[in-house]
Amino acid sequence: MFTDSLIATLTITIDGTDYEIPAGSIRSLGLHMGVLGFEGRAAFTLTSRDDNDFFTAFADTTITSFSLSVQATWNQPDDTPDPLYVEGLVIRKSVREYTVEIMKDTPIIWYDFDIEFKDAAQVLWRQHYPVKVYADTSMKDVITEHTVENFTVNADWEPLETTCDQICLALGVEGNHASFYDFLIWYVKSRNGVLYYDYSEKEIVITDSKPEADDTSTLTIDDVGSYRLVIPEIKRHNLRLYNVSSENNSTTDISQDEAVDGIYRDYVMRTDITSDVTTASGYLEATVSVPSKEVHLDFKQMPRTTFTVGSQVAFDDDKWYQDLSFNDDTFRVYEISLKAEAVNQIGESGINAEYVPFEIEMTAKMENKENAAQMFPRFIPPRYPLSVEGTVVSETGEDTDKTYQIYEDEDTSVEYYKVYIPLWEVNILTPYIPDFLPGHMYFPLFRDTRVLVELTLNGARIARVLDWGDSTRLPDDYQGNHILFGKNDEDQTSMQHYYDESKPVLTIERTYGTDTQLIQVSDESILLQTQDDESDDDS
């Protein structure tokens, strides 16, 4: 801990009005800045002589934003470093009103305010649980749709540009605790991307590589109280990816130098498409990248160079001890923590000062600039499947025909049904496979069959049929079974087994226009009949 004078500039915005909090009013600050955003708190004191409009606005439920700049004033160079700066949303507010009983006309003499805050994306997307199915769109378009005016996203990553047949957000599924914020972290991590918060541009960045700073700052040993070289936990397992498809089964071994022989992390997938296995193994290979060494710092005064998350830092021999293990490396800052308590906490004292002395704790963590291992905060993986209803699509024949249609992927030759999801007015593809029938029965699902579909992020399957086909169901008193073949009422074959006066009856009736043939087997009789309604001839 050290004492330093800070200029802390805090602006709170409520309903479009900016309220500047005097630097001398701030009593305490806490700020934790990480790779993907920040969180913190601030406490400040205002007197009853200040603008009471702020108290009225503060006590309301209107969305509250803020900006905070923290800069040292003592022992700074002529080229003053950029301050620590964040802006976002206030998530929790409180105020204490100090009163004096004998002053009945002005009972309140000052207010102690307290706020907690985070970056806007974290605040809003952690409360965002959308359920929606998209067809023929890209993940970039999905992210853009769910980005609101309080923050921006810079999505410069090729996989986000790829048009997908289907994208399913199932974040409102019962039992799912993953928000859209969790979903985005999971999506980028599982596809070996990079996700970080750009503190200079105040935006979330999705890309394929870690940020490169324009300049490299050199810290001086005089700013640092203690330092520690840290070797992160190393993964000691190899990977195996099993494809359990009977037609395209395979085992993909992914090894790494630091693994212990015989220790594995196995993954299982089922696909007939070889390229899917190749893509998945590429993603998995990145998960066992060996992290590089880190340096953790405790400061004894505010740094005299621009220093924030994402900054590149060097430890030159002329400003540090020689022959340290990290003298020759360049590092990237990935975490900063700052705690500051005003030295004088008494009432209104110093409230109009331009800067205030604080008792400060400041730490930082940084990774080697060449570190290939990705860093992500803790998150909750999304839960699938999402079960929705749809109807089978067929573009063969007339709209009233019970036809079926097989759609084929031009690249993979995989065959699909097309199913219409009316809630979102989209068509999605599901595998053209028996699923719930044995292989010796061939009953493709025909047009407008009502089905329950289970959706994953980019895939779907028909889980069950939800309704009897038109003209298929028999009256309850028949206690019968019915198989109906064909396109429509004028072009079909019906096979029924039912009970007439508790005696079984089997009928097979073929209809083609006005031409019908009937075989009926009942008690002590067999009926064979052919008829053409146009000629009225029976035989």
GUVEX-462459 format. One record per residue (C-alpha): residue in three letters; x, y, z. Coordinates in Angstrom, 1 decimal. Each point is the difference from the previous one (the first is absolute). Layout:
N
['ALA', [X, Y, Z]],
...
END
This chain:
539
['MET', [0.0, 0.0, 0.0]],
['PHE', [1.2, 3.5, -0.7]],
['THR', [-1.3, 3.6, 0.2]],
['ASP', [-0.4, 2.0, -3.2]],
['SER', [-2.1, 3.0, -1.0]],
['LEU', [-2.5, -0.7, -2.7]],
['ILE', [-2.2, 2.0, -2.3]],
['ALA', [-3.1, -2.2, -0.2]],
['THR', [-2.5, 1.4, -2.5]],
['LEU', [-3.4, -1.6, 0.3]],
['THR', [-3.0, 0.9, -2.2]],
['ILE', [-3.4, -1.6, 0.5]],
['THR', [-2.6, 0.2, -2.7]],
['ILE', [-3.6, -0.4, 0.8]],
['ASP', [-2.8, 0.5, -2.6]],
['GLY', [2.3, 1.9, -2.3]],
['THR', [1.3, 2.4, 2.7]],
['ASP', [3.7, -0.1, 1.0]],
['TYR', [0.9, 0.6, 3.7]],
['GLU', [3.7, 0.7, 0.7]],
['ILE', [1.1, -1.3, 3.3]],
['PRO', [2.8, 2.2, 1.5]],
['ALA', [3.3, -1.8, 0.4]],
['GLY', [0.2, 1.0, 3.6]],
['SER', [-3.4, -1.6, 0.7]],
['ILE', [1.2, -3.5, -0.8]],
['ARG', [0.7, -2.1, 3.1]],
['SER', [0.8, -3.4, -1.4]],
['LEU', [0.5, -1.8, -3.3]],
['GLY', [0.3, -3.6, -1.1]],
['LEU', [0.7, -1.1, -3.5]],
['HIS', [0.8, -3.4, -1.4]],
['MET', [0.9, 0.0, -3.8]],
['GLY', [0.2, -3.3, -1.8]],
['VAL', [0.3, -1.3, -3.5]],
['LEU', [-3.7, 0.1, -0.7]],
['GLY', [-1.1, 2.9, 2.0]],
['PHE', [0.0, 1.6, 3.4]],
['GLU', [-1.9, 0.5, 3.2]],
['GLY', [0.3, 2.3, 3.0]],
['ARG', [-1.5, 2.4, 2.5]],
['ALA', [0.3, 3.6, 1.1]],
['ALA', [-1.1, 1.9, 3.1]],
['PHE', [-0.3, 3.8, 0.2]],
['THR', [-1.5, 2.7, 2.2]],
['LEU', [-2.1, 3.0, -1.0]],
['THR', [-1.5, 2.7, 2.2]],
['SER', [-3.5, 1.2, 0.3]],
['ARG', [1.2, 3.2, -1.6]],
['ASP', [0.7, -1.8, -3.3]],
['ASP', [-2.5, -0.5, -2.7]],
['ASN', [-2.8, -2.0, 1.4]],
['ASP', [-1.1, -1.0, -3.5]],
['PHE', [2.7, -2.6, 0.1]],
['PHE', [-1.4, -1.6, 3.1]],
['THR', [-3.5, -0.2, -1.6]],
['ALA', [1.4, -1.5, -3.2]],
['PHE', [2.3, -2.4, 1.9]],
['ALA', [-2.9, -1.4, 2.1]],
['ASP', [-1.9, -0.8, -3.2]],
['THR', [0.1, -3.4, -1.9]],
['THR', [1.0, 1.6, -3.3]],
['ILE', [3.0, -1.7, -1.6]],
['THR', [3.2, 1.7, 1.3]],
['SER', [3.3, 0.1, -1.9]],
['PHE', [3.3, 1.4, 1.1]],
['SER', [3.6, 0.7, -1.0]],
['LEU', [3.0, -0.1, 2.3]],
['SER', [3.5, 1.3, -0.5]],
['VAL', [2.8, -0.6, 2.6]],
['GLN', [3.3, 1.8, -0.3]],
['ALA', [2.9, 0.6, 2.4]],
['THR', [1.2, 3.5, 0.7]],
['TRP', [3.1, -0.6, 2.1]],
['ASN', [3.5, -0.8, -1.5]],
['GLN', [-1.3, -0.1, -3.6]],
['PRO', [2.2, 0.7, -3.1]],
['ASP', [-0.6, 3.0, -2.3]],
['ASP', [-1.6, -2.3, -2.5]],
['THR', [-2.8, -1.1, 2.3]],
['PRO', [-1.1, -3.6, -0.6]],
['ASP', [-3.6, -0.6, -1.1]],
['PRO', [-2.3, -0.6, 2.9]],
['LEU', [-1.8, -3.2, 0.8]],
['TYR', [-3.4, 0.5, -1.7]],
['VAL', [-3.2, -2.0, -0.1]],
['GLU', [-3.6, 0.7, -0.9]],
['GLY', [-3.1, -2.2, 0.5]],
['LEU', [-3.1, -0.5, 1.9]],
['VAL', [-0.8, 0.3, 3.7]],
['ILE', [-1.6, -3.2, 1.3]],
['ARG', [-0.7, 0.9, 3.6]],
['LYS', [-0.4, 3.3, 1.8]],
['SER', [-0.4, 1.0, 3.7]],
['VAL', [0.1, 3.2, 2.0]],
['ARG', [0.1, 0.9, 3.6]],
['GLU', [-1.5, 3.3, 1.2]],
['TYR', [1.8, 1.6, 3.0]],
['THR', [-2.2, 2.1, 2.2]],
['VAL', [0.2, 2.4, 3.0]],
['GLU', [-3.0, -0.1, 2.2]],
['ILE', [0.3, 3.5, 1.4]],
['MET', [0.1, 1.5, -3.6]],
['LYS', [-3.7, -0.5, -0.7]],
['ASP', [-0.1, 2.3, -3.1]],
['THR', [3.0, -1.8, -1.7]],
['PRO', [0.1, -3.5, 1.6]],
['ILE', [2.2, -1.5, -2.7]],
['ILE', [3.5, 1.4, -0.1]],
['TRP', [1.7, -2.5, -2.4]],
['TYR', [-0.5, -3.1, -2.0]],
['ASP', [2.3, -3.0, -0.3]],
['PHE', [-0.6, -1.7, -3.4]],
['ASP', [1.3, -3.4, -1.0]],
['ILE', [-0.2, -1.6, -3.5]],
['GLU', [1.1, -3.3, -1.5]],
['PHE', [0.6, -0.3, -3.7]],
['LYS', [1.1, -2.2, -2.9]],
['ASP', [0.5, 0.3, -3.7]],
['ALA', [-3.3, 0.3, -1.9]],
['ALA', [0.3, -3.2, -2.0]],
['GLN', [0.5, -2.1, 3.1]],
['VAL', [-2.9, 1.7, 1.8]],
['LEU', [-2.5, -0.3, -2.8]],
['TRP', [1.0, -3.3, -1.7]],
['ARG', [0.1, -1.8, 3.3]],
['GLN', [-3.7, 0.8, 0.3]],
['HIS', [-0.7, -0.9, -3.6]],
['TYR', [-1.4, -3.5, -0.6]],
['PRO', [-1.3, -0.1, -3.6]],
['VAL', [-1.7, -3.0, -1.7]],
['LYS', [0.0, 0.3, -3.8]],
['VAL', [0.7, -2.2, -3.0]],
['TYR', [1.7, 1.5, -3.1]],
['ALA', [0.4, -1.4, -3.5]],
['ASP', [2.6, 0.9, -2.6]],
['THR', [1.7, 2.6, 2.1]],
['SER', [3.4, 0.6, 1.6]],
['MET', [1.0, 0.2, 3.7]],
['LYS', [1.2, 3.5, -0.6]],
['ASP', [-3.6, 1.0, -1.0]],
['VAL', [-1.3, -1.7, 3.1]],
['ILE', [2.4, 1.9, 2.2]],
['THR', [-0.8, 3.3, -1.7]],
['GLU', [-3.7, -0.6, 0.6]],
['HIS', [0.5, -0.4, 3.7]],
['THR', [2.4, 2.9, 0.4]],
['VAL', [-1.8, 3.0, 1.6]],
['GLU', [0.9, 3.7, 0.0]],
['ASN', [1.9, -0.1, 3.3]],
['PHE', [3.1, -1.7, -1.5]],
['THR', [1.6, -1.1, -3.3]],
['VAL', [1.5, -3.2, -1.3]],
['ASN', [2.8, -0.2, -2.5]],
['ALA', [-0.4, -3.5, -1.6]],
['ASP', [3.1, -0.4, -2.2]],
['TRP', [0.2, -3.8, -0.1]],
['GLU', [-0.5, -2.1, -3.1]],
['PRO', [-2.1, -2.8, 1.6]],
['LEU', [-2.6, 2.6, 0.9]],
['GLU', [-0.5, 0.9, -3.7]],
['THR', [-0.9, -3.6, -1.0]],
['THR', [-3.7, -0.4, -1.0]],
['CYS', [-1.5, -2.9, 2.0]],
['ASP', [-3.1, -2.0, -1.0]],
['GLN', [-1.2, 0.4, 3.5]],
['ILE', [1.0, 1.8, 3.2]],
['CYS', [-2.0, -0.7, 3.2]],
['LEU', [0.0, 2.1, 3.1]],
['ALA', [-1.6, -2.1, 2.8]],
['LEU', [0.9, 2.2, 3.0]],
['GLY', [-3.5, 0.1, 1.4]],
['VAL', [-0.3, -3.8, 0.2]],
['GLU', [-1.1, -1.2, 3.5]],
['GLY', [3.0, -1.0, 2.0]],
['ASN', [2.4, 2.1, -2.1]],
['HIS', [2.0, 2.5, 2.0]],
['ALA', [2.2, 1.3, -2.8]],
['SER', [-0.7, 3.6, -1.1]],
['PHE', [0.9, 1.5, -3.4]],
['TYR', [3.2, 1.2, 1.6]],
['ASP', [0.9, -3.6, 1.0]],
['PHE', [-1.1, -1.2, -3.4]],
['LEU', [2.4, 2.4, -1.8]],
['ILE', [3.0, -1.0, 2.1]],
['TRP', [-0.8, -3.7, -0.5]],
['TYR', [-0.4, 0.4, -3.8]],
['VAL', [3.3, 1.9, -0.4]],
['LYS', [1.9, -2.3, 2.3]],
['SER', [-1.3, -3.2, -1.6]],
['ARG', [1.1, 1.2, -3.4]],
['ASN', [3.5, 1.1, 1.0]],
['GLY', [-0.8, 3.7, -0.3]],
['VAL', [1.1, 3.0, 2.1]],
['LEU', [-2.4, 2.2, 2.0]],
['TYR', [1.0, 3.1, 1.9]],
['TYR', [-1.1, 3.5, 1.0]],
['ASP', [1.9, 2.8, -1.6]],
['TYR', [0.4, 2.6, 2.7]],
['SER', [1.2, 2.7, -2.5]],
['GLU', [-2.9, -0.4, -2.4]],
['LYS', [-2.5, -1.1, 2.7]],
['GLU', [-1.3, -2.9, -2.0]],
['ILE', [0.0, -3.8, 0.0]],
['VAL', [2.3, -1.5, -2.6]],
['ILE', [-0.4, -3.5, -1.5]],
['THR', [2.9, -1.0, -2.2]],
['ASP', [2.6, -2.7, -0.6]],
['SER', [3.0, 1.4, 1.8]],
['LYS', [0.9, 1.8, 3.2]],
['PRO', [0.3, 3.8, -0.1]],
['GLU', [3.2, 1.6, -1.0]],
['ALA', [0.7, 3.4, 1.6]],
['ASP', [1.6, 2.8, -2.2]],
['ASP', [2.6, 0.8, 2.7]],
['THR', [1.8, -1.9, 2.7]],
['SER', [0.3, 1.7, 3.4]],
['THR', [3.0, -0.5, 2.2]],
['LEU', [-0.8, -0.3, 3.7]],
['THR', [2.5, 1.3, 2.5]],
['ILE', [0.9, -2.0, 3.1]],
['ASP', [-0.7, 3.1, 2.1]],
['ASP', [-3.7, -0.4, -0.7]],
['VAL', [-0.1, -3.6, 1.1]],
['GLY', [0.0, -1.3, 3.5]],
['SER', [0.2, -3.7, -0.7]],
['TYR', [-0.1, -2.3, -3.0]],
['ARG', [-0.4, -3.7, -0.6]],
['LEU', [0.6, -2.3, -2.9]],
['VAL', [-2.9, -2.4, -0.4]],
['ILE', [-0.2, -3.2, -1.9]],
['PRO', [-3.7, -0.7, -0.7]],
['GLU', [-1.5, -3.5, 0.4]],
['ILE', [1.0, -2.2, -2.9]],
['LYS', [-2.4, -2.6, -1.5]],
['ARG', [1.4, -3.4, 0.3]],
['HIS', [-2.4, -2.0, -2.2]],
['ASN', [-0.1, -0.9, -3.7]],
['LEU', [-3.2, 0.1, -1.9]],
['ARG', [-2.0, -2.6, -2.0]],
['LEU', [-2.9, 0.8, -2.2]],
['TYR', [-2.3, -3.0, -0.8]],
['ASN', [-2.4, 0.2, -2.9]],
['VAL', [-2.5, -2.8, 0.9]],
['SER', [-1.7, 0.0, -3.5]],
['SER', [-0.2, -3.6, -1.2]],
['GLU', [0.6, 1.2, -3.6]],
['ASN', [2.8, 2.4, 0.7]],
['ASN', [1.4, -1.0, 3.5]],
['SER', [3.4, 1.3, 0.9]],
['THR', [2.4, 0.8, 2.9]],
['THR', [2.0, 3.2, -0.2]],
['ASP', [2.9, 0.2, 2.4]],
['ILE', [1.2, 3.5, 1.0]],
['SER', [3.2, 0.0, 2.1]],
['GLN', [2.0, 2.7, 1.7]],
['ASP', [3.5, 0.0, 1.4]],
['GLU', [-0.9, 0.6, 3.6]],
['ALA', [-2.5, -2.8, 0.3]],
['VAL', [0.4, -3.1, 2.2]],
['ASP', [-0.2, -3.2, -2.0]],
['GLY', [-3.3, -1.8, 0.7]],
['ILE', [-1.9, 3.1, 1.1]],
['TYR', [-2.8, 1.0, -2.5]],
['ARG', [-2.8, 2.4, -0.4]],
['ASP', [-2.4, -1.8, -2.4]],
['TYR', [-2.6, 1.7, -2.2]],
['VAL', [-2.8, -1.7, -1.9]],
['MET', [-1.9, 1.1, -3.1]],
['ARG', [-2.2, -1.8, -2.6]],
['THR', [0.2, 1.2, -3.6]],
['ASP', [0.3, -1.6, -3.5]],
['ILE', [1.8, 3.1, -1.2]],
['THR', [3.8, -0.3, 0.2]],
['SER', [0.5, 3.8, -0.2]],
['ASP', [-2.0, 0.4, 3.2]],
['VAL', [2.5, -2.2, 1.8]],
['THR', [3.0, 1.9, -1.4]],
['THR', [-1.5, 3.3, 1.1]],
['ALA', [-0.8, -1.3, 3.5]],
['SER', [3.5, -1.4, 0.5]],
['GLY', [1.5, 3.4, -1.0]],
['TYR', [-2.1, 1.7, 2.7]],
['LEU', [1.1, -2.5, 2.6]],
['GLU', [3.7, 0.2, -0.8]],
['ALA', [0.0, 3.7, 1.1]],
['THR', [-1.4, -0.9, 3.4]],
['VAL', [3.2, -1.6, 1.1]],
['SER', [2.3, 2.9, -0.9]],
['VAL', [2.6, 0.3, 2.6]],
['PRO', [-0.3, 3.4, 1.8]],
['SER', [3.1, 2.1, 0.4]],
['LYS', [1.4, 1.5, 3.1]],
['GLU', [-1.6, 3.0, 1.7]],
['VAL', [1.1, 2.9, 2.1]],
['HIS', [-2.2, 1.2, 2.9]],
['LEU', [0.7, 3.5, 1.5]],
['ASP', [-0.8, 1.8, 3.2]],
['PHE', [0.5, 3.8, -0.5]],
['LYS', [1.4, 2.4, 2.6]],
['GLN', [-1.1, 3.0, -1.9]],
['MET', [-2.1, 0.8, -3.0]],
['PRO', [1.8, -1.0, -3.2]],
['ARG', [1.6, 2.9, -1.8]],
['THR', [-0.8, -1.4, -3.5]],
['THR', [-3.2, -0.7, -1.8]],
['PHE', [-1.1, -3.3, 1.5]],
['THR', [-3.4, -1.8, -0.5]],
['VAL', [-1.3, -3.4, -1.0]],
['GLY', [1.4, -0.8, -3.5]],
['SER', [3.1, 2.1, 0.5]],
['GLN', [3.3, -1.5, -1.0]],
['VAL', [2.7, 0.2, 2.6]],
['ALA', [3.8, -0.5, 0.0]],
['PHE', [2.5, -0.3, 2.9]],
['ASP', [3.2, 1.5, -1.4]],
['ASP', [3.3, -0.6, 1.8]],
['ASP', [0.6, 3.7, 0.5]],
['LYS', [-3.2, 0.4, 2.0]],
['TRP', [0.0, -3.4, 1.7]],
['TYR', [2.4, -2.4, 1.6]],
['GLN', [2.2, -1.8, -2.5]],
['ASP', [-0.3, -3.6, -0.9]],
['LEU', [-3.6, -0.4, 1.2]],
['SER', [-1.8, -2.9, -1.7]],
['PHE', [-2.3, 2.3, -1.8]],
['ASN', [2.3, 2.9, -1.0]],
['ASP', [0.0, -0.9, -3.7]],
['ASP', [-3.7, -0.7, -0.4]],
['THR', [-2.9, 2.3, -0.9]],
['PHE', [-3.3, -0.5, 1.9]],
['ARG', [-3.6, 0.8, -0.5]],
['VAL', [-2.1, 1.2, 3.0]],
['TYR', [-3.1, -2.1, 0.5]],
['GLU', [-1.2, 1.1, 3.5]],
['ILE', [0.2, 3.1, 2.2]],
['SER', [-1.5, 0.4, 3.5]],
['LEU', [-0.2, 3.3, 1.8]],
['LYS', [-1.3, 0.7, 3.4]],
['ALA', [0.1, 3.6, 1.4]],
['GLU', [-1.3, 1.5, 3.2]],
['ALA', [0.2, 3.7, 0.7]],
['VAL', [2.4, 0.8, 2.8]],
['ASN', [-2.6, 2.4, 1.5]],
['GLN', [-3.4, -1.6, 0.4]],
['ILE', [-1.5, 2.7, 2.3]],
['GLY', [-3.3, 1.5, -1.2]],
['GLU', [0.3, 2.9, -2.4]],
['SER', [3.8, 0.5, 0.4]],
['GLY', [1.8, 0.5, -3.3]],
['ILE', [-3.1, -0.2, -2.0]],
['ASN', [1.0, 2.7, -2.4]],
['ALA', [3.6, -1.0, -0.4]],
['GLU', [1.3, -0.6, -3.6]],
['TYR', [1.8, -3.2, 1.1]],
['VAL', [0.0, -2.1, 3.1]],
['PRO', [2.7, -2.2, 1.7]],
['PHE', [-1.0, -3.7, 0.1]],
['GLU', [1.2, -3.1, 1.6]],
['ILE', [0.5, -2.3, -3.1]],
['GLU', [0.4, -3.6, -0.8]],
['MET', [0.8, -0.6, -3.7]],
['THR', [1.0, -3.3, -1.6]],
['ALA', [0.4, -1.2, -3.6]],
['LYS', [0.4, -3.3, -1.8]],
['MET', [1.5, -0.4, -3.4]],
['GLU', [0.8, -2.8, -2.4]],
['ASN', [2.8, -0.5, -2.5]],
['LYS', [-1.0, 1.8, -3.2]],
['GLU', [0.6, -3.2, -2.0]],
['ASN', [-2.3, -2.1, 2.2]],
['ALA', [-2.2, -2.1, -2.2]],
['ALA', [-2.4, -1.3, 2.7]],
['GLN', [-3.3, 1.9, 0.0]],
['MET', [-1.4, 1.6, 3.1]],
['PHE', [-3.7, 0.0, 0.8]],
['PRO', [-2.0, 0.8, 3.1]],
['ARG', [-2.2, -2.6, 1.7]],
['PHE', [-3.2, -0.6, -1.9]],
['ILE', [-3.0, -2.3, -0.1]],
['PRO', [-0.2, -2.2, -3.2]],
['PRO', [-3.4, 0.3, -1.7]],
['ARG', [-2.4, -3.0, 0.2]],
['TYR', [-1.5, -1.7, -3.0]],
['PRO', [-2.3, -1.3, -1.5]],
['LEU', [-2.8, 2.4, -0.6]],
['SER', [-3.3, -1.9, -0.8]],
['VAL', [-2.3, 1.8, -2.4]],
['GLU', [-2.9, -1.0, -2.2]],
['GLY', [0.1, 0.1, -3.8]],
['THR', [-1.5, -1.5, -3.2]],
['VAL', [1.8, -2.0, -2.6]],
['VAL', [0.5, 1.8, -3.4]],
['SER', [-0.4, -1.5, -3.4]],
['GLU', [0.1, 1.9, -3.2]],
['THR', [-0.9, -3.1, -2.1]],
['GLY', [-3.5, -0.3, -1.4]],
['GLU', [-3.1, 2.1, 0.8]],
['ASP', [-0.4, 1.8, 3.3]],
['THR', [-2.6, -2.5, 1.1]],
['ASP', [2.1, -3.1, -0.8]],
['LYS', [1.6, -2.0, 2.8]],
['THR', [3.4, -0.1, -1.8]],
['TYR', [3.4, -0.1, 1.5]],
['GLN', [3.2, 1.6, -1.2]],
['ILE', [3.7, -0.8, 0.5]],
['TYR', [2.4, 3.0, 0.1]],
['GLU', [3.7, -0.6, -0.6]],
['ASP', [3.0, 2.0, 1.1]],
['GLU', [2.0, 0.8, -3.1]],
['ASP', [3.4, -0.1, 1.9]],
['THR', [-0.5, -3.1, 2.2]],
['SER', [-2.9, -1.9, -1.8]],
['VAL', [-1.7, -0.4, 3.4]],
['GLU', [-3.8, -0.2, -0.4]],
['TYR', [-2.4, 2.1, 2.0]],
['TYR', [-3.6, 0.7, 0.7]],
['LYS', [-1.0, 3.6, 0.0]],
['VAL', [-2.2, 1.0, 2.9]],
['TYR', [-1.9, 3.3, 0.3]],
['ILE', [0.1, 1.6, 3.5]],
['PRO', [-3.1, 2.3, 0.0]],
['LEU', [0.9, 2.0, 3.2]],
['TRP', [3.1, 1.5, -1.8]],
['GLU', [-1.2, -0.6, -3.5]],
['VAL', [3.2, -1.8, -1.0]],
['ASN', [0.8, -3.3, -1.7]],
['ILE', [2.6, -2.2, 1.6]],
['LEU', [1.7, -3.2, -1.1]],
['THR', [-0.2, -3.3, 1.9]],
['PRO', [1.7, -3.3, -1.0]],
['TYR', [-2.0, -2.2, -2.4]],
['ILE', [0.2, -3.2, 2.2]],
['PRO', [-2.6, -2.4, 1.4]],
['ASP', [0.7, 1.1, 3.6]],
['PHE', [-3.0, -1.6, 1.7]],
['LEU', [-0.7, -2.8, -2.5]],
['PRO', [1.9, -3.3, -0.6]],
['GLY', [2.0, -0.1, -3.2]],
['HIS', [-2.3, -2.5, -1.8]],
['MET', [-2.8, 2.5, 0.0]],
['TYR', [0.1, 2.9, -2.4]],
['PHE', [-2.5, 2.7, 1.0]],
['PRO', [1.4, 3.5, -0.8]],
['LEU', [-1.7, 2.9, 1.6]],
['PHE', [-2.4, 1.7, -2.4]],
['ARG', [-0.9, 3.6, -0.5]],
['ASP', [-1.5, 1.9, 3.0]],
['THR', [0.7, -2.8, 2.5]],
['ARG', [0.0, 1.6, 3.4]],
['VAL', [3.3, -0.9, 1.7]],
['LEU', [2.0, 0.8, 3.1]],
['VAL', [3.5, 1.2, -0.9]],
['GLU', [3.0, 0.1, 2.4]],
['LEU', [2.4, 2.8, -0.9]],
['THR', [3.7, 0.4, 0.9]],
['LEU', [2.1, 3.0, -1.0]],
['ASN', [0.4, -1.0, -3.7]],
['GLY', [-1.9, -3.3, -0.2]],
['ALA', [-3.4, -1.6, 0.4]],
['ARG', [-1.8, -3.3, 0.2]],
['ILE', [-3.6, -1.0, -0.1]],
['ALA', [-0.8, -1.5, 3.4]],
['ARG', [-3.5, -1.2, -0.7]],
['VAL', [-3.2, 0.4, -2.0]],
['LEU', [-2.7, 1.9, 1.8]],
['ASP', [-3.2, -0.7, -1.9]],
['TRP', [-1.8, -2.6, -2.0]],
['GLY', [-0.1, 0.6, -3.7]],
['ASP', [-3.2, 1.1, -1.7]],
['SER', [-2.4, -2.9, -0.4]],
['THR', [2.3, -2.4, 1.8]],
['ARG', [-1.7, -0.1, 3.4]],
['LEU', [-2.9, -2.5, 0.4]],
['PRO', [-3.1, 0.4, 2.2]],
['ASP', [0.6, -1.0, 3.6]],
['ASP', [-2.6, -2.8, -0.1]],
['TYR', [1.9, -1.7, -2.9]],
['GLN', [2.9, -0.7, 2.4]],
['GLY', [1.9, -0.3, -3.3]],
['ASN', [3.4, 0.7, -1.6]],
['HIS', [0.5, 1.8, -3.3]],
['ILE', [2.8, 0.5, -2.5]],
['LEU', [-0.6, 2.5, -2.7]],
['PHE', [2.2, 0.2, -3.1]],
['GLY', [-0.1, 2.5, -2.8]],
['LYS', [-0.3, 3.7, -0.8]],
['ASN', [-3.7, 1.0, 0.6]],
['ASP', [-3.5, -1.2, 0.3]],
['GLU', [-0.2, -0.8, -3.7]],
['ASP', [3.4, -1.7, -0.3]],
['GLN', [0.7, -2.3, 2.9]],
['THR', [-0.1, -3.5, 1.5]],
['SER', [-1.6, -0.6, 3.4]],
['MET', [0.7, -3.1, 2.2]],
['GLN', [-2.2, -0.3, 3.1]],
['HIS', [-0.5, -2.6, 2.7]],
['TYR', [-3.0, 0.7, 2.2]],
['TYR', [-2.8, -1.7, 2.0]],
['ASP', [-3.6, -0.3, -1.2]],
['GLU', [-2.2, -1.4, 2.8]],
['SER', [3.1, -1.2, 1.8]],
['LYS', [1.2, -1.9, -3.1]],
['PRO', [3.2, 0.9, -1.9]],
['VAL', [-0.3, 1.5, -3.5]],
['LEU', [3.0, 0.6, -2.4]],
['THR', [-0.5, 2.3, -3.0]],
['ILE', [2.4, 1.1, -2.7]],
['GLU', [-1.4, 2.7, -2.3]],
['ARG', [1.8, 1.6, -2.9]],
['THR', [-1.4, 3.3, -1.4]],
['TYR', [1.1, 1.7, -3.2]],
['GLY', [-2.4, 2.7, -1.1]],
['THR', [-3.4, -1.8, -0.6]],
['ASP', [1.7, -3.4, -0.2]],
['THR', [0.0, -2.0, 3.3]],
['GLN', [0.9, -3.6, 1.0]],
['LEU', [-0.9, -1.6, 3.3]],
['ILE', [1.1, -3.1, 1.8]],
['GLN', [-1.9, -0.6, 3.2]],
['VAL', [0.5, -3.0, 2.3]],
['SER', [-2.7, -0.5, 2.7]],
['ASP', [-1.8, -2.7, 1.9]],
['GLU', [-0.6, -2.9, -2.4]],
['SER', [0.4, 2.2, -3.1]],
['ILE', [2.5, 1.5, -2.4]],
['LEU', [-1.1, 2.9, -2.2]],
['LEU', [1.9, 0.9, -3.2]],
['GLN', [-1.4, 3.1, -1.7]],
['THR', [1.1, 2.3, -2.8]],
['GLN', [-2.0, 3.0, -1.0]],
['ASP', [0.1, 3.0, -2.3]],
['ASP', [-2.5, 2.6, 1.1]],
['GLU', [-0.2, 1.5, -3.5]],
['SER', [-1.2, -3.4, -1.5]],
['ASP', [-1.7, -1.3, 3.1]],
['ASP', [1.3, -3.4, -0.8]],
['ASP', [0.7, -2.4, 2.9]],
['SER', [1.8, -3.3, -0.1]],
END
